[in-house]
Amino acid sequence: MKQNQHTFKKLSEIQELQQIQLVVGGFGFIGQYLTWGLLKKGFNVVLIARNETYNRVEQLKQNNSIVNPLYKVSKSDFDRLTVILGDLNKPNFGLSAKPYRQLCSLHIGAIWNSAADMHYSYSNLQQSINTNVIGVNRLIDIATTAKCRLNQISTAFIAGKAYANGVAIEETLYRPNKFFNAYDYTKNIAENLIAESKNLEYTIYRPTIVLGDSVSGYTNSQLGYYEYVRLLNQLKEQNIQTPIHLKYLSGSFINVIPVDICCEAILKISGNHESTKNQYFNIADSNPMTVDNFIKFNRDYFKLDLRQSPHERKVLNNLSEKEKNVLESISAAQNAPFLNSDFRFCSSNSQRVLGRPIQNQWRNSKSYLSKIVDYFLTQAS
């Protein structure tokens, strides 16, 4: 890739190369905030991207104008952003021998991996393994060679179904058991690969369910709760009066966190370098909202008759068969931890390093949820 030849020449001229932060998945939802936050801290940030980057960098700059002011980055800050064309799903990132050696020889301070395949069905398991497991193995090789830390963005639901009604703690490396979906399963395997690697320094961050910006509502995600939003809004527009039966566990908690609050905690924790070595951190709200309040918000916002049911029912006759199946399957597959379980998360490590718990000071549940739904629906239209 000719563009990379110029890029590596530019990187070789950068002073204080120890400040380079290599970010994989930097155009993604969490990855954007990590990129902005690292630039704001004064680091030289290198993103690995697998296709044409100009428009994506411009979009990254444009998105930055509408997020939490804590992440606002100046034009001069963006001058410290460099993009290398490469593909995590290919050996050596699809680079030929020379540029791959150049990549590994950079004075990298840390690698940040927020790349992930977000397919939740086991029918796409191989695709998830390629990115979430084999890709991580490639990053382990680079981190070991470069003698730098690997910061892995994992998931708080790493413990699997065995802890669906218990407390998932940070100090535990969970061995594979039964999982809700392919995403959690492959993220679990990746954690074990990282922890078992010799001569690797790492930190693993486990966010709960990440939703839109606490200030603007901004998101570029289309998954999870946003799948519900899209379909519930369609039902609202069709003035559906039929009761909609959702399977959820009354009395439990819903563990969501705004993306900016999530990444603020991660970046602050990462600054305490020695005390985070080979540690695990649950990035979880210490006082989460209840599922009942969450359902009530959606009932009121969309003016729909949402009811609790032990089983979801095909009662939505005005939807296509595909849309019915999506509405029924998303809580069973991707969103099972979202509505149908009672996960609790110990965050003592995070509190120790932050000096405080991660709390829901950013919102009362109604105003925050309204903000993120308003933003998503405005963009969708």
Order of alpha helices (4+ residues) and beta strands (2+ residues): alpha-beta-alpha-beta-alpha-alpha-beta-alpha-beta-alpha-alpha-beta-beta-alpha-beta-beta-alpha-beta-beta-beta-alpha-beta-beta-alpha-beta-alpha-alpha-beta-alpha-alpha
